[in-house]
Amino acid sequence: MNDPLNVSGLQAGRTGMDPRQLRQAGSLDAAPAKPFNEVLQESIGEVQRLQDEADNTIRQLVAGEIKDVSDAMIAVERADVAFQTMMVVRNKMVQAYEEVMRMQL
């Protein structure tokens, strides 16, 4: 059979296992999933840690303890990106909640 994409070398479909078995076998190797609230709390804690780190770096810059402005800029940008990401996740969660509330029972 002509294989224009040359996928025969990928051994696709030659495992002899059902895809559901592959999923189950793969999940045994992975660490157990954490509850969503724990993941959320850890993420919020990380955002807080990055904001505290940025605050400390700015204080050190103002006090003259560090001379390189780029260190402070990087710390502030990390905190900003983490906060923006957290806000996007929050907005998606609110949208999902609103969608669930609109569903007909």
GIHU-V502477 format. One line per field, one symbol per residue. phi: phi as a letter, one per 30 degrees, with the letter a starting at -180 (. if undefined). burial: + if it has 24 or more other ideal C-beta (glycine too) atoms within 12 Angstrom, else -. A space follows every 50 residues. Layout:
phi = ???
burial = ???
//
This chain:
phi = .dcdchcdddidicdicdeddddddddddddddddedddddddddddddd ddddddddeddddidbcddddddddddddddddddddddedddddddddd ddddd
burial = ------------------------------------------+---+--+ +--+--+--------------+--+---+--+---+-------------- -----
//
